[in-house]
Amino acid sequence: MSLTELKFIVAVAQERNFRRAAERCFVSQPALSLAIKKLEEELNVIIFERSRSEITMTEIGEKIVEQASKVLEEAAYIRQLADLGKNQLKGTLKLGMIHSVGPYLLPEIIPILRNSAPEMPLEVEENLTANLEVQLRNGVIDAAIIALPFNIPGLQYRALYDEEFDVVVPSDHHWAKRKNIKPEELSEEKVLLLNSGHCFSNQVTQACPELSRKGEVLQGNSLETIRNMVASNLGITVLPCSATAERYNNPLIKVIPFVSPAPTRRIAIAWRKSFMRLEAVEKIAEAIKAIDSNYMLLIK
């Protein structure tokens, strides 16, 4: 049994596909399949049930993969211990981000990090909060920018900033000249939100409960797609203030604030409690707090 074989079975368990797992591990599919078969023969168990349509884990396979993930994390921990005293800001940092933050935060922090941590490039994974949680626990990513609440055993977080929401309507909408909007008024309109599973959509419906009870809601795949659908006059939407900054001005839409106090979300950075490059996490937090922005209410 080797760490490489354990890495292979964890990759297959996460991808549910031998080809994608092989690509992720930078090996050929036959080599990966042969290594897993060798491990199954050594342990005298079947880890994966294979069929043409899907790959599933056996009951014992699930337990083996769970333990393999722990072994791999502990092995990585040994390497991190060996690197203590060296430069924690040297080497790629795998950073996860929820979809409603990544496109707007990355252009702000990358120039800052190029100066403050030039030897720490970011490998960015945009995903749903639930998927980022799994990737964090399994060591696939090192840290993640998420929206609270985020209380997960084995993970910890640091709150970074609060951000208000804005209403976005077509430029010829009957609200276009309004100075502000009440949350309960959204239920009177056709509202475009991200697909279910995105925490931002849940935050909007929690802030505007009438919307989920009697409103007409359509869904889109990204905030930029939704912004364009609003410009095409399909409906209205709610966006975080980071997505309504001046650089995103569009003559076909109008941004209107909510009445005070506006709905908000709290953004945080999360990491595993066992993660050793805490200076890298701190550097990401510092970069975010160094952003010159009027949409962030920084948390001290």
Buried (B, 14 or more C-beta within 10 A) or exposed (E): EEEEBBBBBBBBBBBEBBEBBBBBBEBEBEEBBEBBEEBBEEEEBEBBEEEEEEBEBBEEBEEBBEEBBEBBBEBBBEEBEEBEEEEBBEEEBBBBBBBBBBBBBBEBBEEBBEEBBEEBEBEBBBBBBEBBBBBBBBBBBBBBBBBBEBEBEEBBBBBBBBBBBBBBBBEEBEBEEBEBBEBEBBBBBEBBBBEEEBBBBBBBBEBBEBBBEEBEBEEBEBBBEBBBBBBEBBBBBBBBBBBBBEEBEBEEBBBBBBEEEBBBBBBBBBBBEEBBBEEBBBBBBBBBBBBEBEBBEEEE
